[in-house]
Amino acid sequence: MRSRHCLSVLLVAASLAVACVPAAGQSIHLEFVGVPGRADMPVPPVCSTWHEIYPNHCTPHHQTDYGDDGDGFVSVCDQIQLDGLSYHIDWVGPTYYVEGIPGRDVGVYLEPQDIPGRNPVCETWHEIYPDYCIAHHIDGWEDNGDGIVSPCDMVWFNHMPWHIESIGFNIIVTPDSPVEPDSWSRIKQMFRTLFGS
């Protein structure tokens, strides 16, 4: 009887541990809080804050650790730990926050799908929020005079002008496995022992 109780407790604990971890392979789009968009963002210090854009818009995350590949900058294949969970960085780049004509549309968060250039005309920008995964072709650009895509520029897509309000620094991450690979074989062995198979 006692072994069944222990097994039940173990199964409930394992279920809760799995339920609290983001789904394997689910991408999370995060924007660094406090620094305008840069292509060469230095590794942020522990205790930095990241703002989730998608899938849970406006969820703050606390950076608890960082594993740099040695270049000193946030880059693809670095590891970041947020709220105690480890993530693999899959993409690094700018996040454009744009607003349309007042009263007609809400603000939109976009990421360029191509390597951002000096002139965004004919680039494709991927909408992250509010409507995830819509591609927008940039039909026109009015520069504010600095020669690069920056706040106060205008871009045209969907047959209307959009004002670039801000440019943030964005990463796309996927969760690492919550259990070390060699631990899986020990967990399977434990269940074989418990169930006698």
N, C-alpha and C positions, 0 to 999 in steps of 0.2 A: 504494500500500500504506500509506504514511504517513497519507494523508488518512482511510483507513478506520480506522486505529488511533486517530486523533484523534477521529473521529466516535464510535467505541465508548466512548472515555473520556468524551466529552461526554455521551453518552446515559446512561452509568452514573452520572455526577455529577448529572445532572438527575433521574434516578430516585431517588437517595438524598435529594436536597433535597426532593422531593415527599413521600417516605415519612416524613420526619422532622417534617412539619407536620401538625397535627391536621386531620382531615377537614373540608372546607368545610361550614359550617353546623352542625357538631356543638357542642351546648351543653355548657359545662363549669360546674359548680356549685362555687363557691369560698367558703370562710369565712375571714374575717380572723382571724389569730392574735393573741391578747393583749388584745382589747378586747371587753367585753360588748356585746350588741346595742344599737344606737342607730339612730334614724331619721335623724339628722343627722351621719353620720360624716364628719369632715374628711378631706381627701385624705391618705392615709398617705404617709409619707416613702419615698423610694427605699431599697431594701434591706429593706423590710417583708416578712413571710412570710405567705403564703396557704396554706390547707389545702384540698386538693381533696376534695370529698365525693363527686362523681360526674363522670365515669364511673370514674376510677381512685382509689378511696377511699384516703385517708391519704397521697396524694402531696403533698409540700411544693413550693411554688413561690416563687421569689425575685422580688420586684418590682424591675425594672430601670429603669422610667420610668413617668410618668403624664401623660396629656393631659387636663387639666380643661377643662370648658366655660366656666369663669370664675366659677362660683358658690362655689368653695372647698370643695365637698362632693362625696363620691362620688355620682354620679347617672347615670341612663340617658343614653346617648350619649357618655359620657366614653370615653377610650381608656386602656387599661392595658397595660403591657409586662411580661410575666412570662417570666423565663429567656431574655430577648432576643427573644421573639415578641410581636407586637402583637395585642391583642384589643379588641373592641367590647363595652361593657357594655350588656346588654339588660334587666337587672332588678336591683333593689336592694331588700333587705329583711331581715327577721329570719330566722334559722334556729333552730328549736326542737329541742333534744335532749331526748328524753323516755325514761323507763324505765318498764316495766310492773311488775307484781307480781313481787318477787324470785323467781327460779327458773322463771318462766313465759315470759319473753320477753327478747330482747336489746334494747339501746338502739336508738332510731329517730331519724333526722334528718328533720325536716319543714319545709316552707315554706308560709306561707299563700297561697292562690290569690287571695283577696280582699284588699282593703286592710285590714291588721290594725286591729281596733278595741279598745275597752276591754273589751268582753265578746265572747269568741270563740264563744259558743254559736251554732250554725248556720253557722259559717264552714266552709270546706273547706280542709283542710291536705293538701298534696301530699307524699307520701313520697319522699325522695331516696335514702335508704339505710336498711336493706339492700335493700328491694324497690322499685326505681325505678318511679315513675309510678302509684302506688296512691293514690287519693283517699280521705281520711278525713273524714267529717262529724263535727264536734265536737258531741256531744250534751249535754255538761254541763261546768261549770267551777266549781271551788272556789278562790276567791281567797285569797291569803295575808294579805290585809288592806290592800294598797297600792292597790287599785282598778284595776290594770292587769295584763296577762299578764306574769308575771315568774317567775324561779326559785322553786321551792317551792310553786307553784300545782299543782293537780290538774286534769286535763282527762279527759273520758270519750269514748272512741270504741272501736269494735269491741266494745261491751258490757263494757268493763273500764276501770278507772282507770289513768291514766298520770301519773307525777310529772314535772314540768318540771325537769330538772336544770340546764340552762343555756340561754341565748339568745345566739346569736352574730350577727355581721354578715355577710350573705351577698350575693354577686353572682353573676349568671349571665352568662357571656361567650361570644362566638363569635369564632373566629380571623379576623383580617383576612387579606387576600390576602398571601402572602409576596413577591409581586412587584408593583411599582407598575403601575397600569393601562396606562400608555404603554409599559411594558417588554414587554407581551405582543405588541404589534405588531412590536417589534424581534426578539423570539424567533421569531415566525412567519416573519418575513422571512429570518432566519438559516437556518431549516430549508428554506425555499423555495430559497435559494441552494445549500445543501448537496445537496439532492435534485433540483435543476434543474426544479422545477415552478412 
